[in-house]
Amino acid sequence: MTAHLMTSTSLSSRPPGPGAPGGSRPLPPPALVVVAHGSRDPRALSTVRALLERVRALRPGLPVHLGHLELNEPLLTDTLTGLHARGTARAVLVPLLFGRGHHVKQDIPGTAAASPLPTRVAAPLGPHPLLVDALQARLTEAGWHTPADGATRRASAVVLAAAGSRDPESRAATARTAELLAQRLGVPVVPAYASAAAPTVPEALRALAGRGRHRVAVASCFTAPGRFATECAAASPWITAAPLGTHPALARLLLHRYHQARTAPAPAPTSPAPA
């Protein structure tokens, strides 16, 4: 998914000035604003901040900021207001989310459109091979290895645990990520959800057991520790991968989505509907 959303104020709509074509200096790169959901678990905020430090280390000099949708500060609205007040010319908002659910389709674009700062909204993180890199690495760290013998392989599988959404596009993204991970691991990978969608992780585990697959690991498609990750791990009969956290592939994926949104052509203006 490489489509991006834009607010009504385009990144290129500012008048020419010192940093514009024909001026004396090139425009600085847009600020990267990572948009996290927010969590009551204090480990989530510290993990996201550490992830942003990894992004900064990969791109020294790129302004990298954090904004939350809820539950934690800074809120996205405050981050955008602060950037505008400090003279930031433009920003790209990169959702720290894994599919095109309500937050990506409504909340983030709505906040961006209400901001005086020209912005683009990047695609969510999934599905993408870099996301699969991080999921596979966390599974390996937890003790997963794909068995070489056929009998053990036929008894093996992975449940991909995700937050869940009522939006079918979001569930499709999780299902596609599961397909990509299955191609890497050589065993079935079943998407399952902590809320708002089916199957749940326990339901997926029971279904796999009914098919004779009892050697089942749980891959955590979560950014950071929190209630959902904890509940999914508690249901696991065997190994559970840690949340993706500060894995280098996740930091690279945030930068990839930033560059996609930054360099994508501006959408054509829409004509007003006839009276």
Contacts in CASP RR format, 6 or more apart in sequence:
PFRMAT RR
TARGET T0000
AUTHOR 0000-0000-0000
METHOD contacts of the structure
MODEL  1
MTAHLMTSTSLSSRPPGPGAPGGSRPLPPPALVVVAHGSRDPRALSTVRA
LLERVRALRPGLPVHLGHLELNEPLLTDTLTGLHARGTARAVLVPLLFGR
GHHVKQDIPGTAAASPLPTRVAAPLGPHPLLVDALQARLTEAGWHTPADG
ATRRASAVVLAAAGSRDPESRAATARTAELLAQRLGVPVVPAYASAAAPT
VPEALRALAGRGRHRVAVASCFTAPGRFATECAAASPWITAAPLGTHPAL
ARLLLHRYHQARTAPAPAPTSPAPA
1 99 0 8 1.000
1 100 0 8 1.000
1 123 0 8 1.000
1 124 0 8 1.000
1 126 0 8 1.000
1 127 0 8 1.000
1 173 0 8 1.000
2 123 0 8 1.000
2 260 0 8 1.000
2 264 0 8 1.000
3 123 0 8 1.000
4 120 0 8 1.000
4 121 0 8 1.000
4 122 0 8 1.000
4 123 0 8 1.000
4 260 0 8 1.000
4 261 0 8 1.000
4 264 0 8 1.000
5 108 0 8 1.000
5 109 0 8 1.000
5 112 0 8 1.000
5 120 0 8 1.000
5 121 0 8 1.000
6 119 0 8 1.000
6 120 0 8 1.000
6 121 0 8 1.000
6 266 0 8 1.000
6 267 0 8 1.000
7 109 0 8 1.000
7 110 0 8 1.000
7 112 0 8 1.000
7 113 0 8 1.000
7 115 0 8 1.000
7 118 0 8 1.000
7 119 0 8 1.000
7 120 0 8 1.000
7 121 0 8 1.000
8 113 0 8 1.000
9 116 0 8 1.000
9 118 0 8 1.000
9 119 0 8 1.000
10 118 0 8 1.000
10 266 0 8 1.000
11 30 0 8 1.000
11 90 0 8 1.000
11 118 0 8 1.000
11 119 0 8 1.000
11 120 0 8 1.000
11 262 0 8 1.000
11 266 0 8 1.000
12 266 0 8 1.000
13 118 0 8 1.000
14 20 0 8 1.000
14 89 0 8 1.000
14 90 0 8 1.000
14 118 0 8 1.000
16 22 0 8 1.000
16 23 0 8 1.000
17 23 0 8 1.000
18 24 0 8 1.000
18 25 0 8 1.000
19 25 0 8 1.000
19 26 0 8 1.000
19 27 0 8 1.000
19 28 0 8 1.000
20 27 0 8 1.000
27 89 0 8 1.000
27 90 0 8 1.000
28 63 0 8 1.000
28 89 0 8 1.000
29 62 0 8 1.000
29 63 0 8 1.000
29 262 0 8 1.000
30 89 0 8 1.000
30 90 0 8 1.000
30 91 0 8 1.000
30 92 0 8 1.000
30 120 0 8 1.000
30 262 0 8 1.000
31 63 0 8 1.000
31 64 0 8 1.000
31 65 0 8 1.000
31 83 0 8 1.000
31 88 0 8 1.000
31 90 0 8 1.000
31 91 0 8 1.000
31 92 0 8 1.000
32 55 0 8 1.000
32 59 0 8 1.000
32 62 0 8 1.000
32 63 0 8 1.000
32 64 0 8 1.000
32 65 0 8 1.000
32 91 0 8 1.000
32 92 0 8 1.000
32 94 0 8 1.000
32 254 0 8 1.000
32 255 0 8 1.000
32 258 0 8 1.000
33 65 0 8 1.000
33 66 0 8 1.000
33 67 0 8 1.000
33 76 0 8 1.000
33 79 0 8 1.000
33 80 0 8 1.000
33 83 0 8 1.000
33 91 0 8 1.000
33 92 0 8 1.000
33 93 0 8 1.000
33 94 0 8 1.000
33 119 0 8 1.000
34 48 0 8 1.000
34 51 0 8 1.000
34 52 0 8 1.000
34 55 0 8 1.000
34 64 0 8 1.000
34 65 0 8 1.000
34 66 0 8 1.000
34 67 0 8 1.000
34 94 0 8 1.000
34 96 0 8 1.000
34 254 0 8 1.000
35 67 0 8 1.000
35 68 0 8 1.000
35 69 0 8 1.000
35 76 0 8 1.000
35 93 0 8 1.000
35 94 0 8 1.000
35 95 0 8 1.000
35 96 0 8 1.000
35 97 0 8 1.000
35 108 0 8 1.000
36 44 0 8 1.000
36 48 0 8 1.000
36 66 0 8 1.000
36 67 0 8 1.000
36 68 0 8 1.000
36 69 0 8 1.000
36 72 0 8 1.000
36 96 0 8 1.000
36 223 0 8 1.000
37 68 0 8 1.000
37 69 0 8 1.000
37 70 0 8 1.000
37 71 0 8 1.000
37 96 0 8 1.000
37 97 0 8 1.000
37 103 0 8 1.000
38 44 0 8 1.000
38 45 0 8 1.000
38 68 0 8 1.000
38 69 0 8 1.000
38 70 0 8 1.000
38 71 0 8 1.000
38 72 0 8 1.000
39 45 0 8 1.000
39 71 0 8 1.000
39 72 0 8 1.000
39 224 0 8 1.000
39 226 0 8 1.000
39 227 0 8 1.000
40 71 0 8 1.000
40 227 0 8 1.000
41 224 0 8 1.000
41 225 0 8 1.000
41 226 0 8 1.000
41 227 0 8 1.000
43 224 0 8 1.000
43 225 0 8 1.000
43 226 0 8 1.000
44 72 0 8 1.000
44 223 0 8 1.000
44 224 0 8 1.000
44 225 0 8 1.000
44 226 0 8 1.000
45 72 0 8 1.000
47 223 0 8 1.000
47 224 0 8 1.000
47 225 0 8 1.000
47 243 0 8 1.000
47 245 0 8 1.000
47 246 0 8 1.000
48 66 0 8 1.000
48 96 0 8 1.000
48 223 0 8 1.000
48 224 0 8 1.000
49 66 0 8 1.000
50 245 0 8 1.000
50 246 0 8 1.000
51 96 0 8 1.000
51 223 0 8 1.000
51 245 0 8 1.000
51 246 0 8 1.000
51 250 0 8 1.000
51 251 0 8 1.000
51 254 0 8 1.000
52 64 0 8 1.000
52 66 0 8 1.000
53 246 0 8 1.000
54 246 0 8 1.000
54 248 0 8 1.000
54 250 0 8 1.000
54 251 0 8 1.000
55 62 0 8 1.000
55 64 0 8 1.000
55 251 0 8 1.000
55 254 0 8 1.000
55 255 0 8 1.000
56 62 0 8 1.000
56 64 0 8 1.000
58 251 0 8 1.000
58 252 0 8 1.000
58 255 0 8 1.000
59 255 0 8 1.000
63 88 0 8 1.000
65 79 0 8 1.000
65 83 0 8 1.000
65 91 0 8 1.000
66 74 0 8 1.000
66 79 0 8 1.000
67 74 0 8 1.000
67 75 0 8 1.000
67 76 0 8 1.000
67 78 0 8 1.000
67 79 0 8 1.000
68 74 0 8 1.000
68 75 0 8 1.000
68 76 0 8 1.000
69 75 0 8 1.000
69 76 0 8 1.000
69 103 0 8 1.000
69 107 0 8 1.000
69 108 0 8 1.000
76 93 0 8 1.000
76 108 0 8 1.000
76 111 0 8 1.000
77 111 0 8 1.000
77 114 0 8 1.000
77 115 0 8 1.000
80 91 0 8 1.000
80 111 0 8 1.000
80 112 0 8 1.000
80 115 0 8 1.000
80 117 0 8 1.000
80 119 0 8 1.000
81 115 0 8 1.000
81 116 0 8 1.000
82 88 0 8 1.000
83 91 0 8 1.000
83 117 0 8 1.000
84 115 0 8 1.000
84 116 0 8 1.000
84 117 0 8 1.000
88 117 0 8 1.000
89 118 0 8 1.000
90 117 0 8 1.000
90 118 0 8 1.000
90 119 0 8 1.000
91 117 0 8 1.000
91 118 0 8 1.000
91 119 0 8 1.000
91 120 0 8 1.000
92 119 0 8 1.000
92 120 0 8 1.000
92 121 0 8 1.000
92 122 0 8 1.000
92 258 0 8 1.000
92 261 0 8 1.000
92 262 0 8 1.000
93 108 0 8 1.000
93 112 0 8 1.000
93 119 0 8 1.000
93 120 0 8 1.000
93 121 0 8 1.000
93 122 0 8 1.000
94 122 0 8 1.000
94 254 0 8 1.000
94 257 0 8 1.000
94 258 0 8 1.000
94 261 0 8 1.000
95 103 0 8 1.000
95 104 0 8 1.000
95 108 0 8 1.000
95 121 0 8 1.000
95 122 0 8 1.000
95 123 0 8 1.000
95 124 0 8 1.000
95 125 0 8 1.000
96 125 0 8 1.000
96 223 0 8 1.000
96 254 0 8 1.000
97 103 0 8 1.000
97 104 0 8 1.000
97 124 0 8 1.000
97 125 0 8 1.000
98 124 0 8 1.000
98 125 0 8 1.000
98 126 0 8 1.000
98 131 0 8 1.000
98 162 0 8 1.000
98 163 0 8 1.000
98 170 0 8 1.000
98 173 0 8 1.000
98 174 0 8 1.000
98 177 0 8 1.000
98 221 0 8 1.000
99 124 0 8 1.000
99 125 0 8 1.000
99 126 0 8 1.000
99 165 0 8 1.000
99 169 0 8 1.000
99 170 0 8 1.000
99 173 0 8 1.000
99 174 0 8 1.000
100 123 0 8 1.000
100 124 0 8 1.000
100 167 0 8 1.000
100 169 0 8 1.000
100 170 0 8 1.000
100 173 0 8 1.000
101 124 0 8 1.000
101 165 0 8 1.000
101 167 0 8 1.000
101 169 0 8 1.000
101 170 0 8 1.000
102 165 0 8 1.000
102 166 0 8 1.000
102 167 0 8 1.000
104 121 0 8 1.000
104 124 0 8 1.000
104 170 0 8 1.000
105 167 0 8 1.000
105 169 0 8 1.000
108 121 0 8 1.000
109 121 0 8 1.000
112 119 0 8 1.000
112 121 0 8 1.000
120 261 0 8 1.000
120 262 0 8 1.000
120 264 0 8 1.000
121 261 0 8 1.000
122 257 0 8 1.000
122 258 0 8 1.000
122 260 0 8 1.000
122 261 0 8 1.000
123 257 0 8 1.000
123 260 0 8 1.000
123 261 0 8 1.000
124 173 0 8 1.000
124 257 0 8 1.000
125 131 0 8 1.000
125 250 0 8 1.000
125 253 0 8 1.000
125 254 0 8 1.000
125 257 0 8 1.000
126 173 0 8 1.000
126 176 0 8 1.000
126 177 0 8 1.000
127 173 0 8 1.000
127 176 0 8 1.000
127 177 0 8 1.000
127 180 0 8 1.000
128 253 0 8 1.000
128 256 0 8 1.000
129 180 0 8 1.000
130 249 0 8 1.000
130 250 0 8 1.000
130 252 0 8 1.000
130 253 0 8 1.000
130 256 0 8 1.000
131 177 0 8 1.000
131 221 0 8 1.000
131 244 0 8 1.000
131 249 0 8 1.000
131 250 0 8 1.000
131 253 0 8 1.000
132 177 0 8 1.000
132 180 0 8 1.000
132 181 0 8 1.000
132 184 0 8 1.000
133 247 0 8 1.000
133 249 0 8 1.000
134 244 0 8 1.000
134 247 0 8 1.000
134 249 0 8 1.000
134 250 0 8 1.000
134 253 0 8 1.000
135 160 0 8 1.000
135 177 0 8 1.000
135 181 0 8 1.000
135 219 0 8 1.000
135 221 0 8 1.000
135 241 0 8 1.000
135 244 0 8 1.000
136 181 0 8 1.000
136 184 0 8 1.000
136 185 0 8 1.000
137 247 0 8 1.000
137 249 0 8 1.000
138 219 0 8 1.000
138 220 0 8 1.000
138 241 0 8 1.000
138 242 0 8 1.000
138 243 0 8 1.000
138 244 0 8 1.000
138 247 0 8 1.000
139 158 0 8 1.000
139 185 0 8 1.000
139 217 0 8 1.000
139 219 0 8 1.000
139 239 0 8 1.000
139 241 0 8 1.000
141 241 0 8 1.000
141 242 0 8 1.000
142 217 0 8 1.000
142 239 0 8 1.000
142 240 0 8 1.000
142 241 0 8 1.000
142 242 0 8 1.000
143 217 0 8 1.000
143 239 0 8 1.000
144 158 0 8 1.000
144 185 0 8 1.000
144 217 0 8 1.000
144 239 0 8 1.000
144 241 0 8 1.000
146 153 0 8 1.000
146 156 0 8 1.000
146 185 0 8 1.000
146 186 0 8 1.000
146 187 0 8 1.000
147 153 0 8 1.000
147 156 0 8 1.000
147 215 0 8 1.000
152 215 0 8 1.000
153 186 0 8 1.000
153 187 0 8 1.000
154 212 0 8 1.000
154 213 0 8 1.000
155 212 0 8 1.000
155 213 0 8 1.000
155 214 0 8 1.000
155 215 0 8 1.000
156 187 0 8 1.000
156 213 0 8 1.000
156 215 0 8 1.000
156 216 0 8 1.000
157 187 0 8 1.000
157 188 0 8 1.000
157 189 0 8 1.000
157 190 0 8 1.000
157 208 0 8 1.000
157 213 0 8 1.000
157 215 0 8 1.000
157 216 0 8 1.000
157 217 0 8 1.000
158 181 0 8 1.000
158 182 0 8 1.000
158 185 0 8 1.000
158 187 0 8 1.000
158 188 0 8 1.000
158 189 0 8 1.000
158 190 0 8 1.000
158 216 0 8 1.000
158 217 0 8 1.000
158 218 0 8 1.000
158 219 0 8 1.000
159 189 0 8 1.000
159 190 0 8 1.000
159 191 0 8 1.000
159 192 0 8 1.000
159 201 0 8 1.000
159 204 0 8 1.000
159 205 0 8 1.000
159 208 0 8 1.000
159 216 0 8 1.000
159 217 0 8 1.000
159 218 0 8 1.000
159 219 0 8 1.000
159 236 0 8 1.000
160 174 0 8 1.000
160 177 0 8 1.000
160 178 0 8 1.000
160 181 0 8 1.000
160 189 0 8 1.000
160 190 0 8 1.000
160 191 0 8 1.000
160 192 0 8 1.000
160 219 0 8 1.000
160 221 0 8 1.000
161 192 0 8 1.000
161 193 0 8 1.000
161 194 0 8 1.000
161 201 0 8 1.000
161 218 0 8 1.000
161 219 0 8 1.000
161 220 0 8 1.000
161 221 0 8 1.000
161 222 0 8 1.000
161 228 0 8 1.000
161 229 0 8 1.000
161 232 0 8 1.000
162 174 0 8 1.000
162 191 0 8 1.000
162 192 0 8 1.000
162 193 0 8 1.000
162 194 0 8 1.000
162 221 0 8 1.000
162 222 0 8 1.000
163 193 0 8 1.000
163 194 0 8 1.000
163 195 0 8 1.000
163 196 0 8 1.000
163 221 0 8 1.000
163 222 0 8 1.000
163 228 0 8 1.000
164 170 0 8 1.000
164 171 0 8 1.000
164 174 0 8 1.000
164 193 0 8 1.000
164 194 0 8 1.000
164 195 0 8 1.000
164 196 0 8 1.000
164 197 0 8 1.000
165 171 0 8 1.000
165 193 0 8 1.000
165 196 0 8 1.000
165 197 0 8 1.000
166 196 0 8 1.000
166 197 0 8 1.000
171 191 0 8 1.000
171 193 0 8 1.000
171 197 0 8 1.000
174 191 0 8 1.000
174 193 0 8 1.000
174 221 0 8 1.000
175 191 0 8 1.000
177 191 0 8 1.000
177 221 0 8 1.000
178 189 0 8 1.000
178 190 0 8 1.000
178 191 0 8 1.000
179 189 0 8 1.000
181 189 0 8 1.000
181 219 0 8 1.000
182 188 0 8 1.000
182 189 0 8 1.000
188 208 0 8 1.000
188 213 0 8 1.000
189 219 0 8 1.000
190 199 0 8 1.000
190 204 0 8 1.000
190 207 0 8 1.000
190 208 0 8 1.000
191 204 0 8 1.000
192 199 0 8 1.000
192 200 0 8 1.000
192 201 0 8 1.000
192 203 0 8 1.000
192 204 0 8 1.000
192 205 0 8 1.000
192 232 0 8 1.000
193 199 0 8 1.000
193 200 0 8 1.000
193 201 0 8 1.000
194 200 0 8 1.000
194 201 0 8 1.000
194 227 0 8 1.000
194 228 0 8 1.000
194 231 0 8 1.000
194 232 0 8 1.000
195 228 0 8 1.000
199 207 0 8 1.000
200 235 0 8 1.000
201 218 0 8 1.000
201 231 0 8 1.000
201 232 0 8 1.000
201 235 0 8 1.000
201 236 0 8 1.000
202 235 0 8 1.000
205 216 0 8 1.000
205 235 0 8 1.000
205 236 0 8 1.000
205 237 0 8 1.000
208 214 0 8 1.000
208 216 0 8 1.000
209 216 0 8 1.000
214 237 0 8 1.000
215 238 0 8 1.000
216 236 0 8 1.000
216 237 0 8 1.000
216 238 0 8 1.000
217 236 0 8 1.000
217 238 0 8 1.000
217 239 0 8 1.000
217 240 0 8 1.000
217 241 0 8 1.000
218 232 0 8 1.000
218 233 0 8 1.000
218 235 0 8 1.000
218 236 0 8 1.000
218 238 0 8 1.000
218 239 0 8 1.000
218 240 0 8 1.000
218 241 0 8 1.000
219 241 0 8 1.000
220 229 0 8 1.000
220 232 0 8 1.000
220 233 0 8 1.000
220 240 0 8 1.000
220 241 0 8 1.000
220 242 0 8 1.000
220 243 0 8 1.000
220 244 0 8 1.000
221 244 0 8 1.000
222 228 0 8 1.000
222 229 0 8 1.000
222 232 0 8 1.000
222 243 0 8 1.000
222 244 0 8 1.000
223 243 0 8 1.000
223 244 0 8 1.000
223 245 0 8 1.000
223 250 0 8 1.000
224 243 0 8 1.000
224 245 0 8 1.000
225 243 0 8 1.000
226 243 0 8 1.000
229 243 0 8 1.000
232 240 0 8 1.000
233 240 0 8 1.000
244 250 0 8 1.000
END
